[in-house]
Amino acid sequence: MKNRLRELRKERGINQEELAEALEVTRQTIGSLENGRYDPSINLAFKIAKYFNMQIEDIFIYEGEE
């Protein structure tokens, strides 16, 4: 699943560590999400969307079966 996490984070001038702290996850989790190595749980996807004040669909792009 692709996402706009890195783009949104950079637009707001925050680093991975700051985002991780706000979402109560590790910096490694943020890095893995940004690099597409990890898809978030539904709970984490909601937390990310709430943090950026956006809809989940505006951050994560579902591409069908892989």
N, C-alpha and C positions, 0 to 999 in steps of 0.2 A: 504494500500500500504506500503510495507516495504521500508526501505531506509538505506543508509550507512552513514548518516549524522554524527552521533556520532563518528563512526570509523574515518571518514575523518577529522573531527574537532580535535580529539585527536592526530591523526598522525601529524597534523600541529602545535600542541601545543597551540591551542587557546581555550578559554573558551566560554560558551554560550553567555555571555554578549558581548564579542568582535565580535563574528559572527553576533549577532543580530544587533549591531551597524553598521557593514559593510553592512548588507542587509536592513537596515532601518526598522526593525521589533522589537518586544519586545523579551526579554529573554524567556518569557513564550511561545511565538510562537515557538522558537527553541526547547524548552523542549517538547512541544506538538508534534512537527514534529518527534523528535527523539524517542518518546515513541509510535508513531503510532496513536495518538489520533486525529491527524489533517493531512489532505492531502493538499499540497500547491496548490495555484492557479497556473495557467500556467506561469504567470508573475514571481511569486516567484520561481518557479522551474527553470526558465531560469536564474534568478539572482544567485541562488545557484550554478547552473552548471557553469556559467561564473566566479563566485568567485573562485571555485575550479579548473577552467580550464579543465572541463570534459564535457562529453555529459550527458544530462538528464538521459538517459537509464543506465548510469554507476553509478548513484547515487540512483535513484528510481526504485524499482522492482515492476512492475505491476503483480498482481496475478489473474487477471480476476475478474469476478463477485463475490462479497462476500455475 
